Amino acid sequence: MNKNISRISKRTLKSLKKELKSYEEEGISLYLNGCPSTTKSIVKAHMIAEDGVYMRDYVGNGKGGIERLDFQFVKER
């Protein structure tokens, strides 16, 4: 049984999808576990994650903006 689905509501996933699409539209790269990714893949990863969560890492562009958004899986103890 997938524990994470019960912790992440459909509303939260919809909000995440909307947020990530806006980043993509702004030209901000999305990464999942160190690899280039898409909104769809990141949302799906959040839905099926077991025994852990995804941590965000915002990478700056040196001018005060965001160049890239990384999601790294962190295993729960």
C-alpha positions as CSV (number, residue, x, y, z in Angstrom):
1,M,0.0,0.0,0.0
2,N,1.3,3.4,-0.9
3,K,1.5,5.5,2.3
4,N,2.2,8.8,0.6
5,I,-1.0,9.0,-1.4
6,S,-3.0,9.3,1.8
7,R,-0.7,12.2,3.0
8,I,-0.9,14.2,-0.3
9,S,-4.4,15.4,-1.2
10,K,-5.6,15.8,-4.7
11,R,-5.9,19.5,-4.0
12,T,-2.2,19.7,-3.0
13,L,-1.2,17.8,-6.2
14,K,-3.3,20.1,-8.3
15,S,-1.6,23.1,-6.7
16,L,1.9,21.6,-7.2
17,K,1.1,20.9,-10.9
18,K,-0.1,24.5,-11.4
19,E,3.0,25.9,-9.7
20,L,5.4,23.7,-11.7
21,K,3.8,24.6,-15.0
22,S,4.2,28.3,-14.2
23,Y,7.9,27.7,-13.5
24,E,8.3,25.9,-16.8
25,E,6.5,28.8,-18.6
26,E,9.1,31.2,-17.0
27,G,11.9,29.1,-18.5
28,I,13.0,27.6,-15.1
29,S,14.3,24.1,-15.5
30,L,12.8,21.2,-13.5
31,Y,14.9,18.3,-12.2
32,L,14.0,15.1,-10.4
33,N,16.7,13.3,-8.5
34,G,19.4,15.1,-10.5
35,C,17.9,14.5,-14.0
36,P,16.0,16.9,-16.2
37,S,12.3,16.4,-15.7
38,T,8.8,17.6,-16.4
39,T,5.8,18.8,-14.4
40,K,4.0,15.5,-15.1
41,S,6.9,13.3,-14.0
42,I,7.4,15.3,-10.7
43,V,3.8,15.2,-9.8
44,K,3.6,11.5,-10.5
45,A,6.7,10.9,-8.4
46,H,5.0,12.7,-5.5
47,M,2.0,10.5,-5.9
48,I,3.8,7.2,-5.8
49,A,6.6,8.0,-3.4
50,E,6.8,5.4,-0.6
51,D,8.8,5.7,2.6
52,G,10.0,9.2,1.9
53,V,9.3,12.7,0.6
54,Y,10.7,15.0,-2.1
55,M,12.8,18.0,-0.9
56,R,13.0,21.1,-3.1
57,D,16.3,22.8,-3.9
58,Y,16.1,26.2,-5.6
59,V,19.2,27.0,-7.7
60,G,19.8,30.7,-8.3
61,N,20.9,32.3,-11.5
62,G,23.3,34.8,-9.9
63,K,21.0,37.7,-10.6
64,G,18.4,37.1,-7.8
65,G,16.2,34.8,-9.8
66,I,15.7,31.1,-10.0
67,E,17.5,29.1,-12.7
68,R,16.4,25.6,-11.8
69,L,14.2,23.7,-9.3
70,D,15.5,20.3,-8.1
71,F,13.4,17.7,-6.3
72,Q,15.4,15.1,-4.4
73,F,13.9,12.1,-2.8
74,V,14.6,11.8,0.9
75,K,13.9,8.5,2.6
76,E,12.1,8.5,5.9
77,R,13.7,6.7,8.8
